[in-house]
Amino acid sequence: MARVKNINGTSQYACSCGSWLKHWEKISKEKSNYCSEATCINKASVGSHVQKVSVYDSSWYIVPLCDSHNKSSGNLDIRNTTLISASKSKTCG
């Protein structure tokens, strides 16, 4: 399990994959069924920008989240979910 924090205010960033959720699916080669938050059973509706709760890694990542967890401002424990880089130049750019 990993601990991440949501990066709010990133809706202006676009991806050529069509959406950040599609970006996550394309790069991870996985299907986003449920929210990645460890205790949530809601369907994933967005690819959310997050950062690891770590002083060693300030990179931005994408994980599938439900609308509620996408708007959260606290730390989130995520289940076994692949963290996909939000850097388009490293992934789909």
Legacy VTK file of the C-alpha trace (Angstrom):
# vtk DataFile Version 3.0
C-alpha trace
ASCII
DATASET POLYDATA
POINTS 93 float
0.000 0.000 0.000
1.235 3.491 -0.797
0.352 6.835 0.752
-0.291 9.723 -1.609
-1.731 13.221 -1.460
-4.063 14.634 -4.051
-2.846 17.630 -6.056
-5.896 19.864 -6.308
-6.281 22.467 -9.050
-4.825 20.475 -11.949
-7.922 20.318 -14.167
-6.364 22.773 -16.649
-3.729 20.194 -17.625
-4.744 18.096 -20.630
-3.477 14.855 -22.078
-3.629 13.673 -25.685
-4.990 10.314 -24.465
-8.438 11.934 -24.118
-8.497 11.998 -20.317
-6.117 11.309 -17.468
-8.071 8.139 -16.671
-7.531 6.911 -20.240
-3.867 7.938 -19.887
-3.566 5.743 -16.779
-5.224 2.794 -18.563
-3.094 3.190 -21.710
0.249 3.391 -19.899
-0.504 0.866 -17.133
-2.200 -1.552 -19.553
-4.812 -2.095 -16.825
-8.546 -1.366 -16.608
-9.646 1.189 -14.031
-12.610 -0.378 -12.299
-12.615 0.968 -8.770
-11.250 3.926 -6.884
-7.673 3.297 -5.758
-8.291 4.518 -2.194
-7.831 1.445 0.021
-11.286 1.402 1.650
-13.401 2.799 -1.215
-15.794 0.660 -3.265
-16.887 3.404 -5.675
-16.142 3.258 -9.392
-13.112 5.190 -10.584
-14.313 8.213 -12.530
-11.132 10.267 -13.026
-7.401 9.936 -13.345
-6.222 12.040 -10.437
-2.916 13.874 -10.074
-1.187 12.767 -6.867
2.209 12.905 -5.217
3.762 10.308 -2.959
3.878 11.364 0.686
7.658 11.358 0.650
10.441 13.878 1.045
12.414 11.989 -1.620
9.928 12.070 -4.497
8.046 15.200 -5.578
7.004 13.769 -8.958
3.387 13.891 -10.104
1.547 10.636 -10.765
-1.869 9.565 -12.022
-4.105 7.069 -10.211
-7.794 6.225 -10.749
-10.040 7.802 -8.101
-13.747 8.389 -7.567
-15.047 11.982 -7.596
-15.122 12.156 -3.803
-11.503 11.088 -3.301
-10.374 13.227 -6.228
-11.578 16.280 -4.291
-9.999 15.240 -0.997
-7.197 17.342 0.441
-5.707 14.872 2.913
-3.420 11.899 2.490
-4.844 8.772 0.856
-3.808 5.176 1.312
-4.071 3.495 -2.052
-4.336 -0.219 -2.663
-2.053 -2.035 -5.079
-2.355 0.501 -7.867
0.271 1.297 -10.457
1.449 4.885 -10.145
1.758 6.280 -13.679
3.870 9.346 -14.346
1.881 12.480 -15.147
4.781 13.689 -17.291
3.516 13.491 -20.852
7.053 13.687 -22.230
7.925 10.485 -20.350
4.763 8.597 -21.291
2.479 9.614 -24.151
3.860 12.984 -25.282
LINES 1 94
93 0 1 2 3 4 5 6 7 8 9 10 11 12 13 14 15 16 17 18 19 20 21 22 23 24 25 26 27 28 29 30 31 32 33 34 35 36 37 38 39 40 41 42 43 44 45 46 47 48 49 50 51 52 53 54 55 56 57 58 59 60 61 62 63 64 65 66 67 68 69 70 71 72 73 74 75 76 77 78 79 80 81 82 83 84 85 86 87 88 89 90 91 92
